[in-house]
């Protein structure tokens, strides 16, 4: 599915969120910068938006991005080359549930809009915790469901009807943007997500909601032992 929608992926992200997704990513990168990370792994990197934003924001940072979709990676490599960041960002095709990196390799691990696509979220968190260095931060940005009774009906109309219709026209994939609201509803949210981080051995797990609760930033830290 992601191979199919790769050419339209960036456009649809901007269109679906009216561009607000850039602000959500900016908040995550600022949190990362305050933590002092330099060697960073971006899991489910897609077309490399997060890796590029981190490289531009955190001076001296080196990024590795990994994604299962080769077509998404190819789009990302072109963007990175155009941004003249190929010396600082490397993209790899690979399985996020079986990361091909040694233990304790990175100061930080990031995931933006990716964990809801993991077939085994607990295993994904265990892998990300494994490659973090002691004291390193995991930052997960993920779409979520608003809790407000006023916002929820409008959100449901938008995600279940409008986004799939526009997605079919732009991406030519009839299933991709029907899958989106289903995946958001299915992924653990709030305290349930934080519990998965804790079960993977991470500490200081907390979350911050954005834009009426349609996006959430989850952070946790690997114990410094």
N, C-alpha and C positions, 0 to 999 in steps of 0.2 A: 504494500500500500504506500509506504513512504517513498519507495523508488518511483512509483507512479506520479506522486504529487510533488516531487522535488522541484521541478521548474516553477511551480506556482506557490510554493510553500511560504516564501518571504512575503509575497504580496498578500496572501490570505491572512497571515499573522497580523500585518498592519491593518488590513480591512476589518477583520473580525473584532479587533480591540480598539479601533479608531486611533491607532498609534500609541495607545496607553501602555502597550507591552514594553515599549522602550523605557518608560519611567519605572516599571517594575524591575526590569533588568538593571537599570541604573542604581536602584536601591540595593539590590543584591551585591553589585560590584562595590558599592561604597562600604557595605558591611565587611566584605572581604578585605578591602584596602585597610580598614581600621584594624583588622586582625594581623596585618603584616605579612600576608602570603606572597611568595614569589614564584615557587614551582607549583603549578596548578594543573590539575586534570579536570577537563570538562567532559562529563559523561553524557551520552546521548546528545552529542554536540550538534547534530543536524547540519545546518548550513553555516555553522561557525559564528553566529551572531554574538553569543556570550564570550567566546574566546577573543574575538576582535575587540569587543568593548572592554574586556579586562586588560588586554595588551595596551590599548590606548589610554587607560586610566591609571594602571599601576606601573610606574616606570621600572624597567628592568625585569619585569615578569616574563617567565617562559611558560608557554601553554602547550599541553598535549590534549587533543580532542579525540574522542572515540565514538563511533556510531555503527550500528548494524547495517545501515543503508548506504551502499556504495554511491548511489546517485546523489544522495544528500551530501555526502563527503565531497564529491566532485564539484558541486555548486559551491561548497565552502572553500575549497582550495582556490577556485577562481577569484572569489571575493577577497581572500587573504592575499593573493598575489597582487590584486588591484590596489589593496590597501598598503602594499609594500611591507607586509608583516611576515613574510615566509621564513625569515630568519629567526622568528620568535614563536611561531605557531606551527605545530605539526599535527596533521589530522590522520587518524588511523581507522581502518575498517575493522571492526571486531565486536565481540559479544560483551555487553556491559555486565552480564551475569558471570562472566569468567574473564576478568580483566587480566591481560597479559603483561602485568607489571609486578615487580617485586614488592614485598611488604615494605611499609614505611618509606614510600617513594616521593610523596607530595606534601607540601605545606597546606594545601587546600584541595577539596574536590567540590565541583559545582555540577548541578543538574537543573536545566530550565525546561519545564514542560515535558519532561521525559519519564519520570518515575511511574506515571500512571500507565505507561506502555510496557512496563516490566512484567514478564509472565510470573515472576517470583520476587516480590518486593523485598521480603526478608533477606533472600540471598543477595539481592542487589545491594542492600545496605551493608551486609557483612563484607562484601567485596570492596565497597568504597571505604569502609572503616579499616579494612586490612591494608590498603595502599596509603592511607593517611599516616603521616609522621605523628608521634606523640605531641600533643598540643595543637595539632592541625584542625582546621575547621571544615565541616561539611555544610554546604549551603544549597538548599533545594527550593527552587521556585516552581510552584505548581498551580494550575487552575483549580478553583474550588467552587462550592455551591453557596450562594448567599443564604444567610439564615433569616433575614428580614422578611416578614410576611408581605410587605409592600413591594420589595424588590424582586422576590422570587418569581411571581407570575410573569413579569416582563422578561426576566432572565430566561425562564423556560421557553417562552415564545421565541426569543431571539436565538437561543442555542439549538432548539429542536426543530424550528421551522425555517428561519431566515438564513442562518449560517449554512445548513445543508443545501438549501436551494442555490445560494451563491456559490458554494463550494463545487457543486455539480457543474455549474456553468464555467467556472474558471479553471478547475483542475481536471475536468473530464473524468473524474473518478466518482462513481455514484455512491460508494460506501465510505469514503474517507471522512467526510464531514458529518455523516450520520453517526459514525463511530465516535466522534469527538464528545458529544454530550453524554453518551453512555459510559465512556471511559472516565469522565469527570465524576459522574455519580458513583462509579464503582470504586474509585481509589479511596483509601483511608484518608480522613481529614482531621485537622485539629489535634486533639489529644491522642487519638488513635495513631496518627502518623508519628507523633513524638514518641509514643511507646515503642514503635518499630525501631526508631533510632536508638533508643535506650537499650533495647534487646540486642542490638548489634554491638553494644559495648561503648556507646558514645554518651557523653555527659553534657550538662548545661543545655539541654534541648528546650528550645522555645520557638514560638511562631508569631508572625506579624501579618495581619490581613490588610489587603489593599482594595480600594475601589468597591466599597459595599460588600466586600467578601468574595469577589469573583477571582481573586488571586491571593495566594498565601506564600510567604517566605518562611521556611523552616531552617533553623540552624542548630548545630550541635558540635561538640568538640571531643576529640579523642583524648582520653586521660593521659596526662604527662607523667609517665612513670619512668 
